[in-house]
Amino acid sequence: SFTAACVTCIGFNAVFIAYTTDFEMRHLGVPPSFAMAVIEFCFMAFYTIELILKLLVHRAYFFCNSDMSWNIIDFLLVAFSVMDVAVMFATQDGDGS
């Protein structure tokens, strides 16, 4: 089901965050690999699609139901994630670094 897919993605994302945090602490000053950036982008894309689907189904009710606090947090997290990825791609050098 949709909920099971979302929960599974959140679990994999938590493991990935733990891995990337460990990697960054062990390799200070080393940028993340291309594969890590692609995986991060895939998680962001999944959460963006999930949010869009929820907005299409619930419309304005998404922001004024009993789960509105969680929905607003979800919306802000996805928005900041999209901005973060956009800034990352916009500030990359031409050689991919």
N, C-alpha and C positions, 0 to 999 in steps of 0.2 A: 504494500500500500504506500501511498504518498508519505504518510507519517513515518513509516518504517524506513523509507529511503532517506528522509530528512534526519532521523535519529542516527542512522548509520553514517551519513555524511558528517554529522557533527562529531561522532566518535572518531572517525578517521582524521578529521581536521584537528581534534585535540591531540591525537598521537603525532600528527605532522608538526603542530606547533611545538610540542615537547622536543621533537627531533631537531627542528630548525633552531630553537633556542639553545639547545646543547651544542649544535654545530657552531653557532655564532659565538658562543662563549669560549669554545676551544680554538676558534680561528678568528680572533679579534682582528678587525680591519680587512678581512677577506670578504668580498661580496658574495652573496648567495649564488649558487650555480644556476645555469640556465634551466635545468630540470626543476630545481626548487621554485624558481619564478613561474614556470609553467604550471606546476602543481598548485601553487598559491592562486594563480589566475583561474584555474579550473574550480577551485573552491569558491572563489568570489563569483564566478559565473553561475555556479549552481545556486548560491544564496540569492543572487540577483534574480534569476529565473523564478525561484521559489517565491520571492517577494512580489514579483510582477503577477504571478498566478494568484496569489492571495489577494492582491489589490484588484485584479479583474473579477474575482469572485465576490469579494466583500464590498468593494468600492469605498465610499465614505464611512461605512459601518466599521471598516478596519480600524479607524482612529477613534471610535466612540462606543466600543462594546466592552464587555467585562474584562477582556484581555488587552485593552487599549494600552496599558503601561508597557506590557511586553512587546506589543506590536510597534509602538513608537521606538522602543529600544532597538528592536530588530531593524526597523526602517533606518534609524541613525547609523547603526553598525554597518549595514550594507552601503549606505550612502558614503560614509567615511572610507570604507574599503574600496569602493569604486574610485573615489578621489585619490586615494593612496596609490592605487595601481596606475591611474592616469598620470599622476605626477612622476611615478617611477619611470614610465615609458617616455614621458616628455623630457626628462632630465638625463636620459641615457646618452652616452657618447655614440657617435656613428659606428665605432668598432664593437659595440655591444657591451661595453662596460659601464 
